[in-house]
């Protein structure tokens, strides 16, 4: 009896993790650009490789997907730790409305007006981009100083109704988290 339990434990430890490893997603941030308007420093960036087949299928079945973007801006200092100027956490949420056959994208930093599109490709593009996020007022920046912006994106854990969590225990294969990506500039 004890021998069978050991075999089951070994099988559980070695076979169960295989599907998760096989579905790993290579997601990264690219194209960080920093511009300014009359009052604020603006950030634009793109997340590449965020959508895999399982995530797309989940969205098509009505499960919403939320991307969180973590952004920090710091003043670079020599012989001292960098000074954190501001940190932001913004989200993009994509939901498919199957009765109307369109996609709704809400960006937390752009008010209550969602983007609505009939194209899944366009919805994925809108979800994966930040264009013109106001980071910090220009008054807070010192001319001639060096600054660093670091950014990271992650797919929030899929939140399923209570009983479905037990059926779809493999939903964690949809989760991703990018590495921190940094961009330095002189103001």
Secondary structure, DSSP 4 states (H G I P E B T S, - for coil): -HHHHHHHHHHHHHHHHHHHHHT----EEEEEEEEE-SSEEEEEEEEES---HHHHHHHHTT--EEEEEEEEEEE--TTSPPEEEEEEEEEEEEEEETTTTEEEEEEGGGTT--EEES-HHHHHHHHTEEEEEEEEEGGGSPTT-EEEEEEEEEEPPP---TTHHHHTGGGGGG--BPPPEEEEEE-
